[in-house]
Amino acid sequence: MADQLPTTIRCQTCGSEYPAGTAVCQKCYTILAQPQRFVYRTPKWVIMLLVLLIVALAGYAGYLAWDQLVLHNYNNSGWHW
């Protein structure tokens, strides 16, 4: 039972007591506790899916550039692929 968390915390500036988990003193606005940061890790499959999407879009943009720039310059018959 010695490992229990305290139920109240005391402001170091003015001495007011607050319930555990309070972040800011209401009287003197001193920060009592830093909020815990939420760490979110993006799954690897999401990153791989985004990389695949970027590669596919880059390939399609390259195809369109090749089609418009190269084929239109060397195709005099009007026939288009």
Contacts in CASP RR format, 6 or more apart in sequence:
PFRMAT RR
TARGET T0000
AUTHOR 0000-0000-0000
METHOD contacts of the structure
MODEL  1
MADQLPTTIRCQTCGSEYPAGTAVCQKCYTILAQPQRFVYRTPKWVIMLL
VLLIVALAGYAGYLAWDQLVLHNYNNSGWHW
5 20 0 8 1.000
6 20 0 8 1.000
7 19 0 8 1.000
7 20 0 8 1.000
8 17 0 8 1.000
8 18 0 8 1.000
8 19 0 8 1.000
8 20 0 8 1.000
9 17 0 8 1.000
9 18 0 8 1.000
9 19 0 8 1.000
9 20 0 8 1.000
9 21 0 8 1.000
9 22 0 8 1.000
9 32 0 8 1.000
9 33 0 8 1.000
10 16 0 8 1.000
10 17 0 8 1.000
10 18 0 8 1.000
11 17 0 8 1.000
11 18 0 8 1.000
11 25 0 8 1.000
11 27 0 8 1.000
11 28 0 8 1.000
11 30 0 8 1.000
11 32 0 8 1.000
12 30 0 8 1.000
13 25 0 8 1.000
13 28 0 8 1.000
13 30 0 8 1.000
14 25 0 8 1.000
14 27 0 8 1.000
14 28 0 8 1.000
14 30 0 8 1.000
16 25 0 8 1.000
16 26 0 8 1.000
16 27 0 8 1.000
16 28 0 8 1.000
18 25 0 8 1.000
18 26 0 8 1.000
18 32 0 8 1.000
21 32 0 8 1.000
21 33 0 8 1.000
22 32 0 8 1.000
22 33 0 8 1.000
23 31 0 8 1.000
23 32 0 8 1.000
23 33 0 8 1.000
23 34 0 8 1.000
23 35 0 8 1.000
24 30 0 8 1.000
24 31 0 8 1.000
24 32 0 8 1.000
25 32 0 8 1.000
67 81 0 8 1.000
71 80 0 8 1.000
71 81 0 8 1.000
END
